[in-house]
Amino acid sequence: MHKNISKYILVAGIAGALLSGGFVYAKTSRLDELRQAAREKAEAAKERMDQLRLQTKKRAEESREKARQKINQISDQRKKEAADKIESQFERINDVWTNHFANVLDKLDEVMQKIESRVEKASANSQDVSQAKFAIYEAGQKIEAARSAVEAQANKTYVVDTTAITDASSTVASQNSLISKLKDQFKILRNQLFSDLKALRDGAIKDARLSVKNAFKALSEVPKVDEEPEANNNQ
């Protein structure tokens, strides 16, 4: 899944075009302002994510403790250790992917700052940038919606439903039943986690990526976008 998700959301093509030798920046000071705003937005989003995860961990701790109690009833030490690892991996995987998606949005924001600086320069050069400005606005909305979706995903918990698992004795039949039910629960959680991640990838993240692509396309259609504003000879 890592390979498929990463391949789908790469923005290297757009970023590469913007960073190529033919790219002409607006005033450095203005571009620096836009970049600083993007950094502050990314830092604020990261702080919100950290807070959400802390709250999520606290909210799920009681359920996780009940799951650990069930796992501790496994008499085979090797199988118990394996179950411990599986039970803890869902939270880790969700953290890894929500971090990844957040980083993707940060990169998209960086691209948008470059696009916006070029549009401002074209506007100063009396070019019609109305379509480009609208595309920039749309991209900003999509990126913010995607950030909210990523935060919502980070706030989700994937915990074993212990009500579906009865206490086990040391008999072979009881142990087999316990392990079987734990496997069922792990499968349910895995399917739900990856279904949620896929929905996020193919929904809000895809929308944000496409909106940036559209903004870049609108920018490319502005005539003489890289020409410097003409000096006012009357000044």
C-alpha positions in Angstrom: 0.0 0.0 0.0 2.9 2.4 0.8 4.1 2.1 -2.8 0.7 2.8 -4.3 -0.2 5.7 -2.1 3.2 7.4 -2.5 3.1 7.0 -6.2 -0.3 8.5 -6.5 0.2 11.6 -4.4 3.6 12.7 -5.7 3.8 16.4 -6.7 7.3 16.3 -8.1 6.2 17.1 -11.6 4.6 20.4 -10.6 7.4 21.2 -8.2 10.0 20.4 -10.7 8.5 22.7 -13.3 8.3 25.5 -10.8 11.9 25.1 -9.7 13.3 24.8 -13.2 15.7 27.3 -14.6 12.8 29.0 -16.5 11.0 29.9 -13.3 11.1 33.7 -12.5 10.2 34.7 -9.0 8.4 37.8 -7.9 10.1 40.1 -5.4 12.1 38.0 -3.0 10.7 39.8 0.0 7.1 38.9 -1.0 8.0 35.3 -1.7 9.7 35.1 1.7 6.5 36.4 3.3 4.4 33.7 1.5 6.9 31.0 2.5 6.9 32.1 6.1 3.1 32.1 6.2 3.2 28.5 4.8 5.7 27.4 7.4 3.6 28.9 10.2 0.5 27.1 8.9 2.4 23.8 8.7 3.7 24.3 12.3 0.2 25.1 13.6 -1.2 22.0 11.8 1.5 19.8 13.4 0.7 21.2 16.8 -3.0 20.4 16.3 -2.1 16.8 15.1 0.1 16.3 18.2 -2.7 17.4 20.5 -5.2 15.2 18.8 -3.0 12.2 19.0 -2.4 12.8 22.7 -6.2 13.0 23.3 -6.8 9.9 21.2 -4.3 7.9 23.1 -5.9 8.9 26.4 -9.3 8.1 25.1 -8.3 4.7 23.9 -6.1 3.7 26.8 -8.9 1.8 28.7 -9.8 -0.2 25.6 -6.2 -1.0 24.9 -5.7 -2.2 28.5 -8.6 -4.6 28.1 -7.1 -5.8 24.8 -3.8 -6.4 26.5 -5.5 -8.4 29.3 -7.0 -10.7 26.6 -3.6 -11.1 24.9 -1.9 -11.9 28.2 -4.2 -15.0 28.5 -2.3 -16.6 25.6 -0.2 -19.3 27.1 2.2 -19.6 24.1 4.8 -16.9 24.7 5.7 -16.6 21.0 2.1 -16.2 20.0 1.5 -13.7 22.8 4.4 -11.5 21.7 3.2 -11.7 18.1 -0.3 -10.6 19.2 1.2 -7.7 21.2 3.1 -6.5 18.1 0.0 -6.7 15.9 -2.2 -4.9 18.5 0.2 -2.0 18.7 0.9 -1.6 15.0 -2.5 0.0 14.0 -1.8 3.2 15.9 1.7 3.3 14.5 0.6 2.8 10.9 -2.1 5.5 11.3 0.5 7.9 12.7 3.0 7.2 9.9 0.4 7.8 7.2 -1.3 10.8 8.6 2.2 12.4 9.0 2.9 11.5 5.4 -0.3 13.1 4.2 0.4 16.2 6.3 3.8 16.5 4.7 2.3 16.2 1.2 -0.1 19.1 2.1 2.9 21.1 3.3 4.6 20.6 0.0 1.5 21.5 -1.9 1.3 24.7 0.2 4.9 25.5 -0.8 4.1 25.1 -4.4 1.1 27.4 -4.0 3.3 30.1 -2.6 5.4 30.1 -5.7 2.3 30.1 -7.9 0.9 33.0 -6.0 4.1 35.0 -6.2 4.1 34.7 -9.9 0.5 35.7 -10.2 1.1 38.8 -8.2 4.0 39.7 -10.4 1.8 39.2 -13.5 -0.9 41.3 -12.0 1.6 44.1 -11.4 2.5 43.8 -15.1 -1.2 44.5 -16.0 -2.0 40.9 -17.0 -5.4 39.4 -16.5 -5.0 37.0 -13.7 -8.6 36.6 -12.6 -8.7 32.9 -13.5 -5.4 32.2 -11.9 -6.5 33.9 -8.7 -9.7 31.9 -8.6 -7.7 28.7 -9.0 -5.4 29.8 -6.2 -8.4 30.4 -4.0 -9.9 26.9 -4.9 -6.6 25.2 -4.2 -6.4 26.9 -0.8 -9.8 25.7 0.1 -9.0 22.1 -1.0 -5.8 22.1 0.9 -7.5 23.3 4.1 -10.2 20.7 3.7 -7.6 18.0 3.3 -5.8 19.1 6.4 -9.1 18.8 8.3 -9.6 15.3 6.9 -6.1 14.3 7.9 -6.7 15.6 11.4 -9.9 13.6 11.6 -8.0 10.5 10.5 -5.3 11.1 13.1 -8.1 11.3 15.8 -9.4 7.8 14.9 -8.7 4.8 17.1 -8.3 1.2 16.0 -8.7 -1.0 19.1 -9.7 -4.6 19.6 -13.3 -5.1 20.5 -12.8 -7.2 23.6 -16.6 -7.8 24.0 -16.3 -10.3 21.2 -13.6 -12.3 23.0 -14.3 -14.5 26.0 -11.8 -15.2 28.7 -9.6 -18.2 28.0 -8.5 -21.1 30.1 -5.3 -23.2 29.5 -7.1 -25.9 27.5 -6.1 -26.3 23.9 -9.7 -25.6 22.7 -10.0 -22.4 24.8 -6.5 -21.2 23.6 -7.4 -21.9 20.0 -10.6 -20.0 20.3 -8.9 -17.0 21.9 -6.3 -16.8 19.2 -8.9 -17.3 16.5 -11.0 -14.4 17.8 -8.0 -12.2 18.2 -7.1 -12.9 14.6 -10.6 -12.0 13.5 -10.4 -8.7 15.4 -7.0 -7.9 13.9 -8.3 -8.5 10.4 -11.3 -6.2 11.0 -9.1 -3.4 12.3 -6.6 -3.8 9.5 -9.3 -3.7 6.9 -10.9 -0.6 8.5 -7.6 1.2 8.8 -6.5 0.7 5.2 -10.0 1.5 4.0 -9.9 4.8 5.9 -6.5 5.6 4.6 -7.4 4.8 1.0 -10.5 7.0 1.3 -8.4 9.8 2.5 -5.9 9.3 -0.3 -8.5 9.1 -3.0 -10.7 11.8 -1.6 -9.4 14.9 0.1 -5.7 14.4 -0.7 -6.4 13.8 -4.4 -8.7 16.8 -4.5 -5.9 19.0 -3.0 -3.4 17.7 -5.5 -5.6 18.3 -8.5 -6.5 21.8 -7.3 -2.8 22.7 -7.2 -2.4 21.2 -10.7 -5.3 23.4 -11.9 -3.7 26.5 -10.3 -0.4 25.8 -12.1 -2.3 25.3 -15.4 -4.2 28.6 -14.9 -0.8 30.3 -14.2 0.7 28.9 -17.4 -2.1 30.4 -19.4 -1.3 33.9 -18.3 0.5 35.7 -21.1 4.0 37.1 -20.5 3.8 35.9 -17.0 7.5 36.2 -16.4 8.0 39.7 -17.8 9.2 42.3 -15.3 6.7 45.2 -14.7 7.5 48.1 -16.9 9.2 51.0 -15.1 7.2 54.2 -14.7 9.2 56.9 -16.5 7.2 59.7 -14.9 8.6 58.9 -11.5 
